[in-house]
Amino acid sequence: MDKRIIHIAVLFVTILLAQILIFNHILLFGIAAPLVLVYFIVRTPIDMGTNILLTLSFLLGLAVDICSDTPGLNALACTLTAVVKKPVFYAYVQHDDRMKGITPNILTLGLADYCKYLFTITGIFSFLVFSIEYFSFADIKEIFILTLGSTALTFLLLLGTDSLVTIRHDRRSK
Amino acid sequence: MRNLLNFLMKYSTWFVFAFYVLVSLILLFSFNTYQGAVYLTSANAVTGSVNEATSEITGYFNLRKINESLQASNAALENKVLNLTNEINHLKTLVDDSVRYAGLPPRFDYVTAAVINNSTRRPRNYFTINKGRADGIAPGMGVVDQNGVVGIVNVCGNHTSRVISVLTKDQPFSVKIKGTQFVGSLAWKENDAQSAWVEEIPRHARYRIGDTIVTSGFSTAFPEGIPVGTVMAQVKSGDSNFFTLKVHLSSDFNHLSTVRVIKDSLKPELDMLQRFDRKEE
């Protein structure tokens, strides 16, 4: 089986389990929830077909929804975030042959570009999740506070995880 | 077929995206009470405003039918009023009568008709209605619209009739000032569809500008009290014992649409008596 498929499958299952078993139960200071399932969208290879990315993102969101009793909420947020992944990526990274087929991480993009890319995707996803959850612009202030808190927490968590995973992987390959 | 497949393949991403969004929204609104309630409220508001706009537009298409049904119910009500007035007048004449009153048979009846042809600019104006002999219409019957007197049936076909308009020279109508017994004769003389003249009003009659002119009830064509117009001014008359009033006509003869023909059940009897009178003369 293709190594890349196994990698994506492991990523899918790991993120799903981490989200539903650990991070679903955390809400820091009442304003910051770690929404780590966005990491799947962030870390899938950039040349992955949009239809496949949409399908996997939708299924991941749906699985989290089923376990969290919020049917449709994460599935919708994941689908919408998946569709803007490429435009966001190419907003920070130039169209280049070297960028074809890469998996976005600190090593491939560099810390600065990767941080921008990760922060934007996380921000969009957090905003979508809380907008759909509140479903009313009368609560826009709370939506923004929760979005900022959750984006910051998720960004730090994912950046930390990414550093550990990537650096360990880099050492192993050397 | 190939073009269709090419089209589907080309835009497959958007179809897949739309499908997942749709499924997510269905799940969201079906299984989340709060989001479902918000969606239903917003959807109801949108549906309500769309329905309101639709009914405002389509409402105009039904106006003709509504107008016809209103005219019919108006005719029925006027008929009732006239017959009740008739009954009351009759009851007033019964003084301490021990015989039980059985009531009068209704005298007047109305037939609603649509105006299918109309003229207002000739010396003698006529209009045509879509009811005729088959509907019980006969020459000599009065015709009114929702505002007042408009003419008298002149010639009848099976399904259409020609009506002499009030706007006709040499066609007098017996009228009076409302609330008085001062009777005159309504005549139209000039090329103005909005005014006519009431002649032969006795000099001692009292009236004010704006008083209503109504039918006198002295003919079999019209019952008493149907509006004809309002007094505009007094004009000089050749005869010093009478004066002439200029009258603003109640009906808009340029826009006649639905009219009612008055059927008087006593008309044959009254006509026969009039013929008898003439023979004696």
Interface residues (C-beta under 8 A of the other chain):
Chain A: T50 N51 L54 T55 F58 G61 L62 D65 T70 P71 G72 L73 A75 L76 T79 L80 V83 I132 F135 S136
Chain B: S12 T13 V16 F17 Y20 V21 V23 S24 L25 I26 L27 L28 F29 S30 F31 N32 Y34 Q35 V38
